[in-house]
């Protein structure tokens, strides 16, 4: 199981956190259902850097909805492979 946490604090919410969450939800449903947990949190203390996303223990600042697929393929799918396979 891989955990993705998206900041939904005031600044991140206004900078597009709902769209980022929606994009992750779609990819998780299509590619990794049951193997990825998507959570929200209220602050990652990077408020000036756009929407912050944490994958496992690594924080990615300034993630926009259009970045989600790239981030997912580069940083979520490889972790799933390491943890026991990425096949559907």
Secondary structure, 3 states (H helix, E strand, C coil): CEEEEEECCHHHHHCCHHHHHHHHHHHHHHHCCCCEEEEEECCCCCHHHCCCEEECCEEECCCCHHHHHHHHHHHHHHHHHHCCCCCC
